[in-house]
Amino acid sequence: MNRIVHPIEQESFRRLRARLDTSHLPPLTRAVVERVIHSAADLEYASDLVLAEADLVPAHAALHAGAPVVVDVEMVAAGITRRETVCRLKDATSGPGLTRSAHAIRLAYEEVGPGALWVIGCAPTALEELLTLDADPALVIGLPVGFVGAAESKAALRESGLPAVSNVSEKGGSAVAAAALNALLYQPISPEETL
């Protein structure tokens, strides 16, 4: 089923493309960059995001094949359209050396196992915890926001070698993390991915 795009969204993307040329980007990279910029009305994401088409293609295939989507907070889940997500924050507790967000990531991993897409848009400690697990993710969208630990956790994600979408700065958040996943959801499956 094709997604119906509202005229306001069409005009918004037309204006975005008038201000920023993204035509040189590979298709999935372009989709993610544009949707993240659109979600925040922030053109700086074009130079702040770190992602690779080689990571996005298999993640896109896994997503459309039904791989689980895990989020760190309900705000990220609320922004993801057309897909159920796993969020265990309500079941998590905090303790010495372990934040509630980190515990929620452990609980989610116990539920979904390897191969999931992880979307972290709020808590740097959730991203840090994910990096300690043997999650073998299809993709990690690591865009937590904040002045404490956000940039550092995203740098650790990039250093991990896991397939990822991240950014260099302290900015991020639930809306942009959900937008990055939605960009992949909205892209149809190409003939090459069905082979």
C-alpha positions in Angstrom: 0.0 0.0 0.0 1.4 3.3 -1.1 1.6 6.2 1.4 -0.5 9.2 0.6 1.6 12.4 0.9 -0.3 15.5 2.0 0.2 18.6 -0.2 1.7 20.5 2.8 4.4 17.8 3.1 5.0 17.9 -0.6 5.5 21.7 -0.5 7.7 21.5 2.5 10.0 19.0 0.8 10.0 21.2 -2.4 11.1 24.2 -0.3 13.8 22.1 1.5 15.2 21.0 -1.9 15.2 24.6 -3.1 17.4 25.5 -0.2 19.6 22.4 -0.1 20.7 20.3 -3.1 20.5 16.6 -2.0 20.3 15.2 -5.6 23.9 13.9 -5.4 23.1 11.6 -2.4 22.3 7.9 -2.9 18.6 7.2 -2.6 18.3 5.9 1.0 20.9 8.4 2.3 19.0 11.2 0.6 15.7 10.0 2.1 17.1 9.9 5.7 18.9 13.3 5.4 15.8 15.0 3.9 13.4 13.5 6.4 15.6 14.4 9.4 16.0 17.9 8.2 12.3 18.2 7.5 11.5 17.0 11.1 13.6 19.6 12.7 13.6 22.4 10.0 17.3 22.4 10.5 19.5 22.4 7.4 22.6 21.9 9.5 21.8 18.2 9.8 23.0 17.9 6.2 26.6 18.2 7.4 26.1 16.8 10.9 24.6 13.4 10.1 26.9 10.4 9.7 25.5 7.6 7.6 26.4 5.3 4.7 24.2 3.8 2.0 26.0 0.5 2.4 24.5 0.3 6.0 21.1 1.6 4.9 20.4 -0.9 2.1 20.5 -4.1 4.2 18.8 -2.3 7.1 16.0 -1.2 4.7 15.6 -4.8 3.5 15.5 -6.1 7.1 12.9 -3.5 8.1 10.7 -4.4 5.2 11.1 -8.1 5.9 9.7 -7.5 9.4 12.8 -7.1 11.6 11.8 -5.8 15.1 12.1 -2.1 15.8 13.2 -1.2 19.3 13.0 2.4 20.7 14.3 3.9 23.8 11.3 6.0 24.7 7.6 6.2 23.9 8.1 9.6 22.3 10.2 7.9 19.6 7.6 5.2 19.2 4.9 7.8 18.8 6.7 9.3 15.9 7.2 6.1 14.0 4.3 5.6 11.7 3.1 2.4 10.0 5.1 0.1 12.3 4.8 -1.5 15.8 7.8 -1.0 18.1 9.2 -2.5 21.2 9.8 -0.1 24.2 10.5 -1.6 27.6 11.0 1.7 29.5 7.8 1.2 31.5 9.2 -2.2 32.8 12.6 -0.9 33.6 14.1 0.2 36.9 17.2 2.2 37.8 19.9 1.1 40.2 23.6 1.8 41.0 25.4 2.2 37.7 22.4 1.5 35.6 19.9 4.1 34.4 16.3 3.2 33.7 16.9 3.8 30.0 19.9 1.4 30.0 17.9 -1.3 31.8 15.1 -0.9 29.3 17.5 -1.6 26.5 18.6 -4.8 28.2 15.0 -5.9 28.6 14.3 -5.1 25.0 17.3 -7.1 23.8 16.1 -10.1 25.9 12.8 -9.8 24.1 14.0 -9.3 20.5 17.5 -10.8 20.3 19.8 -10.0 17.4 18.9 -8.5 14.0 16.6 -5.6 15.2 16.6 -2.0 14.2 17.3 0.1 17.3 16.1 3.7 17.4 17.5 5.8 20.2 16.5 9.5 20.3 16.5 10.4 23.9 18.9 8.8 26.3 22.6 8.6 25.7 22.8 5.9 28.4 20.5 3.7 26.3 22.9 3.9 23.4 25.8 3.3 25.7 24.1 0.1 27.0 23.2 -1.1 23.5 26.9 -1.0 22.7 27.7 -3.4 25.5 25.3 -6.0 24.2 25.9 -8.5 21.4 22.9 -7.2 19.6 24.1 -7.7 16.1 21.7 -5.0 14.9 20.4 -4.5 11.4 20.9 -0.8 12.1 21.3 1.6 15.1 19.8 5.0 14.7 21.6 6.7 17.5 20.4 10.3 17.8 20.1 11.0 21.5 20.1 14.6 22.5 21.7 16.5 25.3 24.7 18.3 26.8 25.8 15.3 28.9 26.9 12.2 27.0 25.0 12.6 23.8 27.9 13.5 21.5 30.2 11.0 23.3 27.7 8.1 23.0 27.3 8.8 19.3 31.0 8.9 18.8 31.2 5.5 20.5 28.6 4.2 18.2 30.6 5.3 15.1 33.7 3.8 16.6 31.9 0.5 17.2 31.7 -0.3 13.5 28.0 -1.2 13.8 25.7 -0.2 10.9 24.4 3.2 12.1 22.9 6.6 11.6 24.2 9.2 14.0 25.3 12.8 14.1 28.4 14.6 15.4 26.8 17.3 17.5 24.8 17.3 20.8 21.5 17.8 19.0 19.1 15.0 18.1 16.0 13.9 19.8 12.9 11.7 19.5 11.5 13.5 16.4 14.7 13.2 14.3 15.3 9.6 15.4 11.8 8.6 14.4 12.1 10.6 11.2 15.3 8.6 10.2 13.4 5.3 10.6 10.3 6.7 8.9 12.5 7.6 5.9 13.4 3.9 5.5 9.8 2.8 6.1 8.5 5.1 3.4 10.9 4.0 0.7 9.5 1.1 -1.3 11.4 -2.1 -1.7 13.6 -2.0 -4.8 13.7 -5.0 -7.1 17.4 -5.7 -6.1 16.3 -6.2 -2.5 13.7 -8.8 -3.3 16.3 -11.2 -4.9 
